[in-house]
Amino acid sequence: MPESGDGGALGEPAGPEDDAAALAAGPGRVLVALYALFALAAGARAAVQLATRFGEAPVAYLLSAVAAVVYLVATVGLVRGGRGGLRTAVVACSVELVGVLTVGTLSLTDHAAFPDATVWSGYGRGYGFVPLVLPVLGLLWLRHQGEPAGEVPDR
């Protein structure tokens, strides 16, 4: 049977494999790579800090570990694709955005609470502000991916 441009056979809806491929294609590949890189970077940073200097700034180091988990969940959602992957990635990007805005603001207003930097301190200043921009780009990409099929998650 001839193939259509939507990924499924002519007259058939695209399958979950096609959804996953679309979510992680083009700009989605860049997002997957960035989220995976940040999961690795934040996770390694947190592991070293928690193992060697936990007593100095436990909140900051635990927040870096939380950031690593959020980045990993976003990566998995983007790679997984489909309705579940889309929702997982939207939740992870939303948590990330709230986290970077909250921690970024608190790190600038309450220096005593953050004696050492986290991934999200100063809105991600230590990482070139990528932690601030990444969830916005991620949410825009996910919104774009959900629109054609009418699968934009409830807001």
Buried (B, 14 or more C-beta within 10 A) or exposed (E): EEEEEBBBEEEEEBEEEBBBBBBBEEBBEEBBEBBBEBBBBBBEBBBEBBEEEEEEBBBBBBBBBBBBBBBBBBBBBBBBBBBEBBBBBBBBBBBBBEBBBEBBEBBEEEEEEBEBBBBBBBBBBBBEBBBBBBBEBBBEBBBEBBEEBEBBBEE
